[in-house]
């Protein structure tokens, strides 16, 4: 999968987005879905993820975002980065996500409102020189104490929470380790 010989990254993105929508609709409506269809759907999703994880020309993740992602990964948390899509004609931004699922061992089998920690922070180019991004807004958070997305705490508090809630090696899955 990838660019056809005459296709730009923007054209590939749009083609794959349309294919993703078609496959998703087919899978949702079908009683039996061929293995090839689900494999193609997963391949399209992965390629879209790859495309959106690449920064636009002239941009890099801000240091605060890079440091948060590295800290989360070092503690076994899942991470994700999603830039504006290719061909975006407005101000550039990137969403940075860190999170982890909770286990019964983590909660001591106590009731929690959510089974995960998830933090999503946005870094935006609004009002910045080209190539520069600043944290935009508070961000969003879901924690075991609140199943609804609420305002995220500071990056320092998120880092402290990650440190105090590492994923134990025995609970890591293949997708969390990559």
N, C-alpha and C positions, 0 to 999 in steps of 0.2 A: 504494500500500500504506500502511496506517496503521490508526489506530483506526477502528472502525465507530462510528456516532453514539452508541451506548449503551454502549460498551466502555471500561473503564478500561485504563491502561497495563499493569497486572498481568494482566488478562484477555487483552489483545492478546499479551503475552509468552507466556502459556500456550498460546494458540491457535497462535501461530507455532512454538512449540517442538514441538507435536504435528504440525503440518504439516511441519516440517523432518524429523522422524523418519520420517513416512510417505514423503516424497519421497526421502529418503536410502535407505530400504529399497527403494523401487521402482527407483531408479537402479541400485543395487547388484545387483539381481536381474534386471533387464531386459537383453536382448541389444541392442535398439535403443531408444534413449530419444529421445523427441520433443524438438525444440529448445525448444518452449514449456515443457516440464517442466524442462529444465536451466536455462532462464532464470528460471523461477519459483523454483527451488531457490536460485539465486544471489541473487535478490531477497529471499527469506526470510532467508537467511544474513546479508545486508547489514543488513536491518532489525533482526535480533536483535543484531548487532554495535552498531548505533546505540543500541538500548535499553540494552545493558549498558555502554555508554561514558558514560552519563549518571549523575552521582552521585545518591544518594538525597537527599531534601530535608534541608537543614542540613549537608551535607558538601561538602567540596572536596578536591581532591588536596593532600596535604602539599607544602610548598615543596620539600623534597628530591626528591620524585617529579617535580614540575613542572620543576625545574631539570635533572634527568637527562633527561627527555623532550625538552626544548628543546635540550640539548647533543647528544643523539643525532640529532635531526632536522637540526640545523645541520651535522652531519658526514655526512649522507646515510643514516643508519641508519633502519630501519623501527621503528615504535613502536606500542604498543597498550595500551589501558587497559580493564580489565574489572571492573566493580563487581558487588556482590551483586545478584541479580535483583530486580525489582519484587515487593513482597509478602514479602520475606525477613523473617523474624521473629526472627532471632538477631542476634548482633553483626555490625556492618557491617565489610566489608573491601574492599580493592581490590587487584587484581593489575596490576602495571606491567611491561610487557615491552619490551625493546630488543634488536635483533638485526640481523644482516646475513649474507648469503651470501658465501662466499669464492670467488674466481675463481682460475684457474691463474696469473694475473699476481700475485695476492696471495700465493700459496704458492710461487711460483717452480717450479711443477710438482713440488714435493716431496710425498711422501705425508703426508696428515693423517688423523687418526681421524674427524674430522667436517668437513663442508663449511660450517660456520657458527659464528658467535658468537650465543648467545642467553642473555639474562639475564632472570630473572623474580623480581621482588621483591614481597612482600606487605606492605601497610600495613593495620593492624587497629585496631579500636576497643576491643578487650578492655582493661578497666581504665582507660579514658580517659573524660573528660567527653563528653557528646553533641557530635557534630560534629568531634571530634578523632581523628586516626589516628596511630599510630606504626609504624615499621618493625617487622615481626614475623619473627623468625628470620633466618637467613642469606640465604634466597632460594636460587634454583637457577641453575646455569650449565651451558651446553654450549659447548665451545670446540674449535678444531681439534686441540688436544692431547688431548681427552677426549670421546669420543662419548656417554658416559653423563652424565646430569645429576648434577652434584656441587654442593657448597655454593658459593654465589656469593661473590666477593670483596666488599670494602667498596664503597660507592657511589663513593668517591674513586678506587679502583682501576679500577672500571668506566669512570668518566669518562676516566681516563688511557688506558685501552685504546681507547676510542672515538676519542680524539684521535689516537692513534698508528696507528689503522686506519680512516681515513675511507673512505667510498665515493667513488671517483673519478667525476666527472660522466658520463663515457662509459659507465660500468657501471650507472648508475641506470636502473631501469625505471619505467614509468608508475605502477605500484602503490607503488613506493618513494618516489616524489616527492610523492604525495598525502598 
